[in-house]
Amino acid sequence: MEPAELRRPKTLPDLLSERTISIAADARPKLTKLLLNVTIQGSLGAVQVVMSPENTVGDLIIAAVRQYSKECRRPILPSTDASLFDLHYSQFSLESLGREEKLMALGSRNFFLCTKKATSKDGENNTTSCSKEAEKVTKSLIPWLKFMDFLF
């Protein structure tokens, strides 16, 4: 009895030789979704949000606050109103991002969300940014501390 010859399966080069595939060099797949990490002030971990690159920073703030509340994370937010929050690149960044900026143009996928400081004067709630708070603190410090910059 003659042993039966085993049939060899076709490999990738064999399969591709039967047909010609042409791929354009500039045909990159378009990003349809972004996975963004937003750390909320006082929280231990980041909230992960999946959004379209065409969305704005304002949309990201709304989605991050909604996701944080949905997951029942601690500490509980004082309000779920997105207008009370600012988005920053990190907790060390004083300038907040503009709410109209597109997510694709930011160049980062990790952000820090902090509450705006509310001060009430004459019954109004005025909100200030982190950079204004930092300026106020540096102006109120003892003047001789300003000369200590050369130590750092």
N, C-alpha and C positions, 0 to 999 in steps of 0.2 A: 504494500500500500504506500502510495506516495503521500508525503505530508502535504497538507493544504497550505498554500502560500497565504501568508497574512497580508491583508490589504493595508497599506500605509495611509493614515488619514492625511488630508491636505493641510498643509501648514499655511501660515499667513502669507509668505511670499508666493506660494502656489496659488492661493486664492486671488491675490492682487494681480497676478500675471494675466489672468483671463480678461480683466477689464481695466480700462484706463481711468484713473481718477485724477482730476485736475482741481487743485485747491488754490484759490487766489491768495497771494501773499498778504494782502491788506484785509482779508476777510476774517477779522477777529470776532469772536462772539461778543455780542453787546451785553453789558451788565444789566440784568433785569431787577436784581434785588441786592441790597447791602445788609450785612449783619453788623449792627452797631452796638457798642457797649457803652452804657451810660451809668456812671457811678453817681448816686444821689447823696448829697451831703448828709453825713451821719450814718449812712447805711454801710454794712460790711462788704457787700458784693455788688457787682455791676448788674444792671438790668439789661438783658439782650433784646434788641428790637430789630425786626426785619422790615426794611422799607425800600421804596423805589429811589434810585439816585436823583430823580427829578423833584423829590419832595424838598421842603425847606426846613430850616432850623426850627421854625415855629411848629411844623408838623412833628418833628422829632421830639420836641418838648412835650407836646400833647400826648404822643404815643408812649413816651417814657413814664410820664406821671400816671397815665391810665394803667400801664403794665405793672408799675410799682404798687398801685392800689389794688389791682386785681389779684396780685400774689400775696397780699396782706403782709407786706414786709414791715419790719420795725426799724427805726421809729416811725410811727404813723405821721403822715404829712399833715401840716396844719390846715391845708386846703388843697383841693384837686384842681384849682383854677390855674391854668398854664401861664397866665399873664403874671403870676407872682414868682416865676422862676426865670433864671438866666442860665444859658448854656455856655460853658467854657471849655477850652482844650484840656485843661487839667486843673487840679485844685490850687495850683500855684500861679495860674494865669489870672491877672487882674481884669483884663478886658473881656467882656462877654461878646459872643458871636451875634451878628445881626440876624434878626428873625427871617429876613427875606433871602438869605444866602442859600444856594442850592447845596445839598449834601455832597454831591459829586465834586464840587469845587473846593471843599474844605481840606482835603488831603489827609484826613485822619478818620479813624473809625472808633476811637475811644474818646469819650467826653466826660465832663463833670457838670452836674446840675446842682445849682445852689439856689436858695431862696433869696429874693430881693429883701433888703432890710426896709421895713416899713416904719416911718416915723409920723406921728400924728401931731399936726400943728393946726390949731383953729378948727378941729374936727375933720380935717382932710387927711387922707393917707397918701403921703408922698413916698415914692420908691426911689432908692438910690442904687447905683451900681457898685460893684466891689471896688472899682478903681477910685470912685469918689470917696468911699469909706477909707481906703488906704491914704488918700491925700489928706483927709480930715485928721487921721491919726498922726501922720507925720507933721502936720502943722501944729498940733497940740502938744507934741513932745517937748521936753526941755531943750532949748536951743543948743546947748553944748553937746548934745548927743549927735547932732548933725556933723560935727567935726570928727566923729569916730569912723566915718566911712573909709578913711585911709587904712584902718586896721583890717578890713576885710578884703 
